[in-house]
Structures are given as structure tokens and as C-alpha cells.
Amino acid sequence: MTPLVVRAEPQAASLSQALLAAGHQPVTSPLLSFVEGAELERLPALLGGLSPRDYVIAVSVQAVHFADNALKQQGHGWPKANYIAVGDATGKAFARVDVPGAAIPEDPRSEGIISLPGLQQLTGRRVVILRGNGGRHLIAPTLMQRGALVDYCEVYRRCYYQDSSGTLVKNWQSQEVDSIIITSGGLLHHIVKLAADSARDWLLSRILIVPSIRVVQEARELGFTRVINADGASNQALIAALDERKWNDRQD
């Protein structure tokens, strides 16, 4: 198959190499990059006030990466607290910066985080949520209802590639892209935005590989009809979903 890879580097290159090894012909076109967030200077003060009873929640690998860099640059370390990672990759990112044992919910969505047993009774406890710009706003209101004192800290920003000329989509069409691998709702909405009206039907007819049921629902609302849930954003999960589709196509 000829899947389109749009996730940020270096993950895009890693996924593309794995796709090649699996017998696919990927088209690599990263649409997203990350830069430092607007609130990094606040981070040492926010984390410095935490006790071992409090919580730090990281919503992505980028959140851990940018937060750790900022702490090191300002001469600080990670405090003793309870850590929560959204997904296995984020948990591994915590371990790489010497924060082992982060709790990882089975459901890598906001709903999975707020269902963790330790977050049910939070009266008087503090929670710092490390995130990028935008995103969902379910975690903080729910935890505040349970008595927590919650602070968001924007430690990184998402920057989406813009293409007013429509050249990107034309290139994808000329390279006969037959499937698209999407790893977030933000990327899904951005790629639809990039497609001009003349290319919208082409885009919506591609096979779409997504990481979760939430993104499946968003894709269907946007008009995609051939959507496969990979149940994860790892290379292994994404390629397994694409290979399953390739095998099924051969059987039709």
C-alpha cells in the first residue's frame, strides 16, 4: 500500500522506515512540529510547590521532553510526587528522564485519566497538567470537582504546516496515496482543512488508520467512511492495522 505519513519528526521518519520494512511504499509529509510553550518559565515554581501527595500529569511525550529540558536549563529537577502518563510512550519518556513508575491508564484519553483510582478523592491536593496549546478540557474541571487545586502549564506548542496553494494534496494524489495514517484529532482536522473542495472527495475516500475510538468518531463525523482503529499510536499498532486492511483487500 501507499500510506501517507503526516506525524511530526522524528516519529514520521521512524514510522516510514518501519512501513518500508513491512513492504509498504510510504509518502512522508510531516504536517506538525513542536516548539517551546509560553508557560515554561512558570514550571519550576509550579512543580516546586508540590508534595508527595500531589500529582503531575503529562499528556504526551512532547510534554515530558519540553518540561525536562526547561527544568534542566533552570537548574531544577522533577519533584517527589505522583506521576501520570497518557499512554505507554509518555510513560517511557518519563522513565528516560529518571521519573520511573508513572501510572498509565488503559484508556489513553481524558476519560481514562479521570477514572484512575488515585484521582477519585483529591480534597486539598494539587495537580499540575503538562500540555500543549489547545486540546480537550475535561481533566481539570473533573478533578476540581473532586477537590483538587489544578494548574495547567503549556510547555509546548503545536505548529501545523500551512499550504494555501493546495500543492501538498496534489502531490499526494500524483503519488497515488491510498491510505492515511493519522495519530491525533488535531492532525485529522488539519488535513481536512488542507484539502480544497476539489480534493475533498478524494481525501475522504482514502483508507484512514487512527489511534483511538475517539478519532474514529471524529473521522466519521468529517465524512470518512473507511476508518480503522489501530488501538494505539505506536509503529507496531499502526502497521498491524494497515497490514490487516491490505490482507482483507486481497481476500475481496
PASEBA-1860 file (N, C-alpha, C; in nm, 3 decimals):
! residues 252
1> MTPLVVRA> 0.084/-0.119/0.000/0.000/0.000/0.000/0.087/0.125/0.000 ~ 0.027/0.239/-0.030/0.098/0.366/-0.033/0.038/0.459/0.072 ~ 0.079/0.441/0.198/0.022/0.521/0.306/0.089/0.658/0.319 ~ 0.010/0.757/0.353/0.061/0.892/0.379/0.092/0.904/0.527 ~ 0.214/0.947/0.559/0.259/0.966/0.697/0.271/1.116/0.723 ~ 0.193/1.169/0.817/0.190/1.313/0.839/0.233/1.353/0.980 ~ 0.268/1.257/1.065/0.304/1.292/1.203/0.436/1.367/1.207 ~ 0.466/1.426/1.320/0.585/1.509/1.335/0.712/1.425/1.331
9> EPQAASLS> 0.822/1.490/1.296/0.953/1.426/1.307/0.999/1.429/1.453 ~ 1.080/1.332/1.499/1.140/1.222/1.422/1.050/1.100/1.409 ~ 0.928/1.107/1.466/0.838/0.992/1.460/0.798/0.957/1.316 ~ 0.787/1.060/1.229/0.749/1.035/1.090/0.853/0.949/1.020 ~ 0.980/0.980/1.037/1.087/0.903/0.974/1.090/0.760/1.028 ~ 1.072/0.746/1.159/1.073/0.613/1.219/0.958/0.527/1.165 ~ 0.839/0.586/1.157/0.723/0.513/1.105/0.743/0.477/0.958 ~ 0.795/0.570/0.880/0.816/0.545/0.738/0.916/0.431/0.715
17> QALLAAGH> 1.022/0.429/0.794/1.120/0.321/0.781/1.057/0.186/0.815 ~ 0.974/0.185/0.918/0.907/0.061/0.957/0.808/0.016/0.850 ~ 0.740/0.111/0.788/0.647/0.079/0.681/0.720/0.019/0.560 ~ 0.834/0.077/0.525/0.914/0.022/0.416/0.956/-0.121/0.446 ~ 0.998/-0.145/0.568/1.041/-0.280/0.607/0.925/-0.379/0.601 ~ 0.803/-0.328/0.618/0.684/-0.414/0.615/0.629/-0.430/0.474 ~ 0.696/-0.372/0.374/0.654/-0.390/0.236/0.563/-0.284/0.178 ~ 0.546/-0.173/0.250/0.464/-0.063/0.201/0.553/0.042/0.134
25> QPVTSPLL> 0.488/0.136/0.065/0.560/0.245/-0.002/0.510/0.379/0.052 ~ 0.557/0.418/0.170/0.503/0.537/0.235/0.540/0.667/0.165 ~ 0.453/0.764/0.176/0.478/0.901/0.134/0.487/0.983/0.262 ~ 0.603/1.038/0.290/0.626/1.109/0.417/0.609/1.259/0.398 ~ 0.516/1.316/0.473/0.486/1.459/0.460/0.444/1.515/0.596 ~ 0.541/1.537/0.687/0.506/1.585/0.821/0.428/1.717/0.817 ~ 0.318/1.720/0.887/0.234/1.841/0.891/0.241/1.912/1.025 ~ 0.321/1.859/1.116/0.321/1.911/1.252/0.463/1.918/1.307
33> SFVEGAEL> 0.490/2.025/1.380/0.614/2.037/1.454/0.583/2.095/1.592 ~ 0.681/2.090/1.681/0.660/2.137/1.818/0.766/2.239/1.856 ~ 0.725/2.340/1.930/0.817/2.442/1.980/0.788/2.466/2.127 ~ 0.875/2.540/2.193/0.858/2.567/2.336/0.726/2.639/2.364 ~ 0.664/2.601/2.475/0.538/2.663/2.514/0.556/2.796/2.583 ~ 0.446/2.867/2.599/0.450/3.003/2.652/0.467/3.008/2.804 ~ 0.449/2.893/2.872/0.448/2.896/3.019/0.562/2.818/3.083 ~ 0.666/2.791/3.007/0.776/2.712/3.062/0.844/2.778/3.181
41> ERLPALLG> 0.849/2.910/3.182/0.916/2.979/3.293/0.842/2.958/3.425 ~ 0.712/2.927/3.419/0.634/2.903/3.541/0.658/2.765/3.599 ~ 0.714/2.675/3.518/0.718/2.534/3.555/0.791/2.507/3.686 ~ 0.913/2.559/3.710/0.980/2.528/3.836/0.899/2.569/3.958 ~ 0.832/2.683/3.952/0.752/2.728/4.066/0.632/2.637/4.087 ~ 0.567/2.596/3.977/0.451/2.508/3.989/0.490/2.373/4.048 ~ 0.599/2.315/3.997/0.639/2.184/4.045/0.705/2.192/4.183 ~ 0.773/2.302/4.209/0.841/2.316/4.337/0.748/2.320/4.456
49> GLSPRDYV> 0.623/2.356/4.433/0.528/2.363/4.543/0.454/2.234/4.569 ~ 0.490/2.127/4.498/0.418/2.000/4.513/0.473/1.918/4.629 ~ 0.387/1.838/4.688/0.426/1.743/4.792/0.413/1.602/4.736 ~ 0.463/1.501/4.807/0.450/1.363/4.759/0.305/1.316/4.743 ~ 0.209/1.388/4.797/0.068/1.351/4.784/0.006/1.408/4.656 ~ 0.079/1.498/4.589/0.024/1.567/4.473/0.054/1.492/4.343 ~ 0.003/1.548/4.232/0.010/1.478/4.103/0.068/1.567/3.992 ~ 0.140/1.502/3.902/0.184/1.563/3.776/0.132/1.476/3.663
57> IAVSVQAV> 0.058/1.535/3.570/0.002/1.462/3.457/0.065/1.516/3.329 ~ 0.124/1.428/3.249/0.180/1.466/3.119/0.092/1.407/3.010 ~ 0.048/1.491/2.917/-0.048/1.445/2.816/0.020/1.386/2.693 ~ 0.153/1.396/2.683/0.222/1.347/2.563/0.372/1.337/2.589 ~ 0.441/1.269/2.497/0.586/1.262/2.503/0.647/1.402/2.496 ~ 0.590/1.488/2.411/0.641/1.624/2.396/0.633/1.701/2.528 ~ 0.526/1.676/2.604/0.511/1.745/2.733/0.627/1.710/2.825 ~ 0.664/1.583/2.830/0.776/1.541/2.915/0.907/1.599/2.862
65> HFADNALK> 0.926/1.592/2.732/1.051/1.639/2.670/1.077/1.787/2.697 ~ 0.978/1.870/2.666/0.998/2.014/2.682/1.005/2.053/2.829 ~ 0.928/1.987/2.914/0.934/2.018/3.057/1.070/1.981/3.115 ~ 1.122/1.866/3.078/1.251/1.822/3.131/1.363/1.915/3.086 ~ 1.361/1.956/2.960/1.462/2.050/2.911/1.458/2.181/2.987 ~ 1.337/2.231/3.011/1.323/2.358/3.082/1.372/2.347/3.225 ~ 1.340/2.237/3.291/1.385/2.219/3.430/1.537/2.213/3.437 ~ 1.599/2.140/3.346/1.744/2.129/3.347/1.810/2.263/3.319
73> QQGHGWPK> 1.756/2.339/3.224/1.813/2.469/3.190/1.806/2.567/3.306 ~ 1.702/2.551/3.390/1.684/2.642/3.503/1.739/2.584/3.634 ~ 1.810/2.471/3.623/1.875/2.413/3.741/1.782/2.344/3.837 ~ 1.675/2.286/3.787/1.578/2.217/3.873/1.560/2.073/3.828 ~ 1.504/1.992/3.917/1.472/1.854/3.885/1.324/1.827/3.904 ~ 1.285/1.705/3.879/1.147/1.664/3.898/1.120/1.641/4.046 ~ 1.010/1.688/4.100/0.983/1.673/4.244/0.932/1.533/4.279 ~ 0.930/1.503/4.406/0.867/1.380/4.453/0.716/1.401/4.451
81> ANYIAVGD> 0.649/1.326/4.366/0.504/1.340/4.350/0.453/1.215/4.281 ~ 0.324/1.209/4.258/0.264/1.100/4.182/0.257/1.143/4.036 ~ 0.307/1.057/3.948/0.312/1.092/3.806/0.215/1.006/3.725 ~ 0.151/1.071/3.629/0.057/1.003/3.541/0.095/1.035/3.397 ~ 0.102/0.932/3.314/0.139/0.948/3.172/0.023/0.904/3.085 ~ -0.007/0.984/2.984/-0.112/0.948/2.889/-0.050/0.859/2.782 ~ -0.056/0.729/2.801/-0.004/0.635/2.704/0.133/0.579/2.740 ~ 0.163/0.463/2.683/0.290/0.395/2.711/0.411/0.478/2.670
89> ATGKAFAR> 0.401/0.544/2.554/0.515/0.622/2.507/0.550/0.735/2.603 ~ 0.448/0.797/2.660/0.472/0.904/2.757/0.529/0.849/2.886 ~ 0.484/0.730/2.925/0.541/0.664/3.042/0.689/0.634/3.023 ~ 0.726/0.589/2.903/0.867/0.563/2.873/0.947/0.693/2.870 ~ 0.883/0.802/2.823/0.952/0.932/2.823/0.982/0.976/2.965 ~ 0.890/0.954/3.058/0.916/0.984/3.199/1.033/0.901/3.250 ~ 1.035/0.772/3.217/1.143/0.685/3.265/1.278/0.732/3.213 ~ 1.283/0.783/3.090/1.410/0.829/3.033/1.465/0.951/3.106
97> VDVPGAAI> 1.378/1.026/3.174/1.425/1.144/3.247/1.427/1.116/3.398 ~ 1.440/0.987/3.432/1.456/0.941/3.571/1.332/0.967/3.655 ~ 1.214/0.952/3.594/1.088/0.954/3.668/1.019/0.820/3.641 ~ 1.060/0.715/3.713/1.004/0.582/3.686/0.868/0.564/3.752 ~ 0.795/0.464/3.707/0.673/0.424/3.775/0.552/0.513/3.753 ~ 0.550/0.591/3.647/0.432/0.674/3.618/0.311/0.584/3.592 ~ 0.197/0.621/3.648/0.074/0.546/3.623/0.028/0.572/3.480 ~ -0.018/0.466/3.412/-0.062/0.477/3.274/-0.202/0.418/3.263
105> PEDPRSEG> -0.303/0.499/3.236/-0.439/0.445/3.225/-0.452/0.355/3.103 ~ -0.537/0.254/3.113/-0.560/0.165/2.999/-0.622/0.241/2.882 ~ -0.708/0.334/2.912/-0.772/0.418/2.810/-0.691/0.546/2.797 ~ -0.617/0.566/2.686/-0.528/0.683/2.674/-0.602/0.810/2.634 ~ -0.715/0.833/2.694/-0.793/0.955/2.670/-0.814/1.024/2.805 ~ -0.871/1.142/2.800/-0.902/1.212/2.925/-0.989/1.125/3.015 ~ -1.083/1.051/2.954/-1.172/0.965/3.032/-1.094/0.859/3.109 ~ -0.985/0.808/3.049/-0.904/0.710/3.117/-0.830/0.767/3.236
113> IISLPGLQ> -0.784/0.891/3.222/-0.712/0.954/3.332/-0.803/0.977/3.452 ~ -0.919/1.035/3.428/-1.006/1.070/3.541/-1.068/0.947/3.607 ~ -1.055/0.830/3.544/-1.107/0.708/3.605/-1.004/0.637/3.693 ~ -0.878/0.685/3.694/-0.777/0.622/3.777/-0.816/0.626/3.925 ~ -0.798/0.516/3.998/-0.840/0.512/4.139/-0.783/0.624/4.226 ~ -0.657/0.660/4.203/-0.594/0.762/4.287/-0.649/0.901/4.268 ~ -0.728/0.923/4.164/-0.779/1.057/4.134/-0.926/1.075/4.170 ~ -0.977/0.989/4.254/-1.120/0.998/4.287/-1.147/1.092/4.405
121> QLTGRRVV> -1.058/1.093/4.503/-1.073/1.180/4.620/-0.949/1.269/4.629 ~ -0.966/1.398/4.597/-0.850/1.487/4.582/-0.857/1.613/4.668 ~ -0.937/1.613/4.768/-0.952/1.733/4.851/-0.818/1.781/4.905 ~ -0.783/1.905/4.872/-0.660/1.965/4.921/-0.535/1.928/4.845 ~ -0.546/1.841/4.746/-0.427/1.801/4.671/-0.410/1.889/4.547 ~ -0.286/1.902/4.505/-0.255/1.982/4.387/-0.228/1.890/4.268 ~ -0.266/1.938/4.150/-0.241/1.865/4.026/-0.186/1.964/3.924 ~ -0.073/1.930/3.863/-0.016/2.011/3.754/-0.026/1.929/3.626
129> ILRGNGGR> -0.091/1.986/3.525/-0.110/1.918/3.398/-0.017/1.981/3.294 ~ 0.077/1.901/3.244/0.172/1.947/3.143/0.113/1.917/3.006 ~ 0.097/2.021/2.924/0.028/2.001/2.797/0.077/2.099/2.692 ~ 0.022/2.086/2.571/0.048/2.181/2.464/-0.065/2.281/2.455 ~ -0.060/2.366/2.354/-0.168/2.462/2.334/-0.292/2.390/2.281 ~ -0.407/2.433/2.323/-0.531/2.371/2.278/-0.555/2.239/2.350 ~ -0.628/2.150/2.284/-0.658/2.021/2.343/-0.792/2.022/2.417 ~ -0.826/1.906/2.471/-0.953/1.892/2.541/-0.944/1.951/2.681
137> HLIAPTLM> -1.060/1.977/2.740/-1.064/2.042/2.871/-1.152/1.965/2.968 ~ -1.140/1.833/2.968/-1.220/1.750/3.056/-1.151/1.722/3.188 ~ -1.019/1.708/3.186/-0.947/1.662/3.305/-0.958/1.762/3.420 ~ -0.918/1.888/3.396/-0.913/1.986/3.505/-1.049/2.009/3.571 ~ -1.157/2.035/3.496/-1.287/2.057/3.562/-1.330/1.938/3.648 ~ -1.305/1.817/3.598/-1.345/1.698/3.674/-1.264/1.686/3.802 ~ -1.134/1.707/3.794/-1.051/1.695/3.914/-1.080/1.806/4.014 ~ -1.113/1.924/3.966/-1.150/2.032/4.057/-1.280/2.001/4.130
145> QRGALVDY> -1.373/1.936/4.061/-1.497/1.894/4.127/-1.471/1.795/4.240 ~ -1.359/1.724/4.229/-1.323/1.626/4.331/-1.234/1.686/4.440 ~ -1.216/1.818/4.435/-1.144/1.887/4.541/-1.001/1.925/4.513 ~ -0.951/1.897/4.393/-0.811/1.926/4.361/-0.791/2.073/4.326 ~ -0.670/2.120/4.351/-0.625/2.251/4.306/-0.542/2.226/4.180 ~ -0.594/2.266/4.064/-0.535/2.226/3.936/-0.471/2.344/3.864 ~ -0.351/2.321/3.813/-0.283/2.419/3.728/-0.247/2.354/3.596 ~ -0.281/2.422/3.487/-0.230/2.384/3.356/-0.095/2.453/3.335
153> CEVYRRCY> -0.005/2.388/3.262/0.118/2.454/3.220/0.143/2.419/3.075 ~ 0.137/2.520/2.988/0.162/2.499/2.846/0.313/2.492/2.825 ~ 0.364/2.369/2.810/0.508/2.351/2.797/0.553/2.339/2.652 ~ 0.459/2.320/2.559/0.494/2.319/2.417/0.377/2.369/2.335 ~ 0.407/2.403/2.211/0.304/2.448/2.118/0.310/2.365/1.989 ~ 0.193/2.337/1.935/0.184/2.267/1.806/0.186/2.370/1.694 ~ 0.266/2.343/1.592/0.271/2.429/1.474/0.237/2.344/1.352 ~ 0.125/2.375/1.287/0.081/2.297/1.173/0.128/2.360/1.042
161> YQDSSGTL> 0.171/2.273/0.951/0.218/2.318/0.820/0.102/2.376/0.740 ~ 0.123/2.494/0.684/0.019/2.560/0.605/0.052/2.548/0.456 ~ -0.054/2.537/0.374/-0.033/2.521/0.230/-0.153/2.580/0.156 ~ -0.153/2.711/0.141/-0.267/2.779/0.077/-0.279/2.747/-0.072 ~ -0.169/2.702/-0.135/-0.171/2.675/-0.279/-0.234/2.540/-0.314 ~ -0.246/2.452/-0.216/-0.300/2.320/-0.242/-0.202/2.225/-0.306 ~ -0.073/2.262/-0.309/0.028/2.179/-0.375/0.046/2.045/-0.306 ~ 0.039/2.045/-0.174/0.060/1.922/-0.100/-0.038/1.813/-0.142
169> VKNWQSQE> -0.166/1.847/-0.141/-0.268/1.747/-0.174/-0.250/1.697/-0.317 ~ -0.217/1.789/-0.409/-0.192/1.748/-0.547/-0.076/1.649/-0.556 ~ 0.027/1.673/-0.476/0.141/1.581/-0.474/0.100/1.444/-0.422 ~ 0.017/1.443/-0.316/-0.030/1.316/-0.263/-0.111/1.239/-0.366 ~ -0.193/1.312/-0.441/-0.272/1.247/-0.545/-0.183/1.190/-0.655 ~ -0.082/1.267/-0.695/0.007/1.221/-0.803/0.090/1.100/-0.760 ~ 0.115/1.087/-0.630/0.190/0.972/-0.579/0.098/0.854/-0.545 ~ -0.029/0.869/-0.578/-0.128/0.762/-0.563/-0.139/0.711/-0.420
177> VDSIIITS> -0.145/0.805/-0.327/-0.168/0.769/-0.187/-0.304/0.700/-0.176 ~ -0.306/0.583/-0.113/-0.432/0.510/-0.098/-0.479/0.501/0.047 ~ -0.394/0.545/0.140/-0.429/0.538/0.282/-0.356/0.649/0.356 ~ -0.410/0.685/0.471/-0.352/0.794/0.551/-0.343/0.748/0.696 ~ -0.227/0.766/0.756/-0.208/0.732/0.897/-0.215/0.860/0.979 ~ -0.315/0.869/1.064/-0.339/0.987/1.147/-0.321/0.949/1.293 ~ -0.244/1.026/1.368/-0.216/0.990/1.506/-0.279/1.083/1.609 ~ -0.360/1.179/1.565/-0.428/1.266/1.661/-0.548/1.333/1.595
185> GGLLHHIV> -0.640/1.378/1.678/-0.754/1.451/1.625/-0.714/1.582/1.561 ~ -0.610/1.647/1.616/-0.564/1.772/1.558/-0.514/1.755/1.416 ~ -0.436/1.650/1.393/-0.386/1.622/1.258/-0.501/1.588/1.163 ~ -0.599/1.516/1.214/-0.715/1.481/1.132/-0.786/1.606/1.081 ~ -0.815/1.697/1.171/-0.887/1.818/1.130/-0.801/1.905/1.039 ~ -0.670/1.905/1.063/-0.583/1.990/0.980/-0.573/1.937/0.837 ~ -0.565/1.806/0.821/-0.551/1.752/0.686/-0.679/1.775/0.606 ~ -0.794/1.773/0.672/-0.920/1.804/0.604/-0.922/1.951/0.563
193> KLAADSAR> -0.869/2.035/0.650/-0.862/2.179/0.620/-0.773/2.206/0.499 ~ -0.667/2.127/0.482/-0.573/2.148/0.372/-0.634/2.112/0.236 ~ -0.730/2.020/0.237/-0.787/1.973/0.111/-0.889/2.074/0.058 ~ -0.864/2.128/-0.061/-0.960/2.218/-0.124/-1.086/2.140/-0.159 ~ -1.192/2.214/-0.192/-1.319/2.148/-0.224/-1.303/2.045/-0.335 ~ -1.217/2.075/-0.432/-1.199/1.985/-0.545/-1.131/1.853/-0.505 ~ -1.059/1.854/-0.391/-0.988/1.734/-0.346/-1.055/1.668/-0.227 ~ -1.165/1.725/-0.179/-1.229/1.673/-0.058/-1.280/1.529/-0.077
201> DWLLSRIL> -1.345/1.501/-0.190/-1.396/1.366/-0.213/-1.282/1.265/-0.221 ~ -1.172/1.305/-0.286/-1.056/1.216/-0.293/-1.004/1.185/-0.154 ~ -0.988/1.287/-0.070/-0.934/1.269/0.064/-1.024/1.177/0.146 ~ -1.155/1.202/0.143/-1.248/1.126/0.226/-1.261/0.981/0.182 ~ -1.218/0.950/0.060/-1.227/0.813/0.011/-1.104/0.730/0.045 ~ -1.001/0.791/0.106/-0.880/0.716/0.143/-0.911/0.628/0.265 ~ -0.838/0.517/0.276/-0.841/0.438/0.399/-0.772/0.519/0.508 ~ -0.832/0.525/0.623/-0.779/0.606/0.733/-0.745/0.515/0.851
209> IVPSIRVV> -0.620/0.522/0.896/-0.574/0.448/1.014/-0.560/0.547/1.128 ~ -0.632/0.524/1.238/-0.632/0.619/1.350/-0.601/0.546/1.481 ~ -0.562/0.620/1.587/-0.513/0.554/1.708/-0.617/0.521/1.814 ~ -0.740/0.571/1.801/-0.836/0.552/1.910/-0.979/0.565/1.860 ~ -1.072/0.518/1.941/-1.213/0.525/1.905/-1.260/0.670/1.897 ~ -1.201/0.758/1.979/-1.240/0.898/1.973/-1.208/0.958/1.836 ~ -1.090/0.926/1.781/-1.055/0.979/1.650/-1.136/0.910/1.540 ~ -1.174/0.784/1.561/-1.267/0.717/1.468/-1.395/0.797/1.458
217> QEARELGF> -1.450/0.835/1.571/-1.576/0.910/1.573/-1.561/1.045/1.505 ~ -1.449/1.113/1.530/-1.426/1.243/1.466/-1.415/1.227/1.316 ~ -1.345/1.120/1.272/-1.326/1.097/1.128/-1.460/1.072/1.059 ~ -1.544/0.994/1.120/-1.674/0.965/1.061/-1.762/1.090/1.055 ~ -1.751/1.174/1.156/-1.827/1.299/1.154/-1.780/1.391/1.041 ~ -1.653/1.380/1.004/-1.598/1.463/0.896/-1.629/1.405/0.757 ~ -1.676/1.280/0.752/-1.715/1.222/0.625/-1.632/1.104/0.577 ~ -1.528/1.064/0.654/-1.450/0.946/0.617/-1.535/0.821/0.639
225> TRVINADG> -1.528/0.728/0.546/-1.610/0.607/0.555/-1.528/0.480/0.573 ~ -1.398/0.486/0.548/-1.311/0.367/0.557/-1.209/0.392/0.668 ~ -1.252/0.377/0.792/-1.171/0.413/0.909/-1.138/0.288/0.989 ~ -1.012/0.271/1.023/-0.965/0.156/1.101/-0.902/0.206/1.230 ~ -0.944/0.152/1.343/-0.890/0.188/1.473/-0.771/0.097/1.504 ~ -0.652/0.154/1.513/-0.531/0.077/1.544/-0.515/0.050/1.693 ~ -0.598/0.113/1.776/-0.590/0.097/1.921/-0.450/0.131/1.973 ~ -0.394/0.239/1.923/-0.263/0.284/1.969/-0.192/0.362/1.860
233> ASNQALIA> -0.091/0.439/1.900/-0.017/0.522/1.804/0.126/0.474/1.783 ~ 0.158/0.355/1.832/0.292/0.301/1.811/0.307/0.255/1.667 ~ 0.431/0.248/1.619/0.454/0.198/1.484/0.394/0.060/1.466 ~ 0.413/-0.025/1.565/0.364/-0.163/1.556/0.213/-0.167/1.540 ~ 0.142/-0.089/1.621/-0.005/-0.090/1.615/-0.054/-0.034/1.482 ~ 0.006/0.074/1.436/-0.038/0.138/1.311/-0.014/0.048/1.191 ~ 0.102/-0.017/1.188/0.135/-0.103/1.074/0.050/-0.230/1.077 ~ 0.022/-0.282/1.196/-0.064/-0.400/1.206/-0.203/-0.371/1.150
241> ALDERKWN> -0.256/-0.252/1.179/-0.387/-0.215/1.128/-0.384/-0.201/0.976 ~ -0.278/-0.143/0.924/-0.266/-0.127/0.779/-0.248/-0.262/0.711 ~ -0.168/-0.350/0.770/-0.147/-0.482/0.712/-0.276/-0.564/0.712 ~ -0.356/-0.548/0.817/-0.484/-0.619/0.823/-0.574/-0.575/0.708 ~ -0.575/-0.444/0.681/-0.655/-0.393/0.571/-0.602/-0.445/0.437 ~ -0.470/-0.447/0.424/-0.409/-0.494/0.298/-0.446/-0.641/0.275 ~ -0.442/-0.721/0.380/-0.477/-0.862/0.367/-0.625/-0.878/0.330 ~ -0.710/-0.801/0.396/-0.853/-0.810/0.367/-0.883/-0.770/0.223
249> DRQD> -0.812/-0.669/0.173/-0.833/-0.627/0.035/-0.798/-0.740/-0.063 ~ -0.694/-0.817/-0.029/-0.655/-0.928/-0.116/-0.760/-1.039/-0.118 ~ -0.836/-1.049/-0.007/-0.936/-1.154/0.001/-1.067/-1.116/-0.068 ~ -1.088/-0.985/-0.091/-1.215/-0.939/-0.151/-1.223/-0.976/-0.299
END
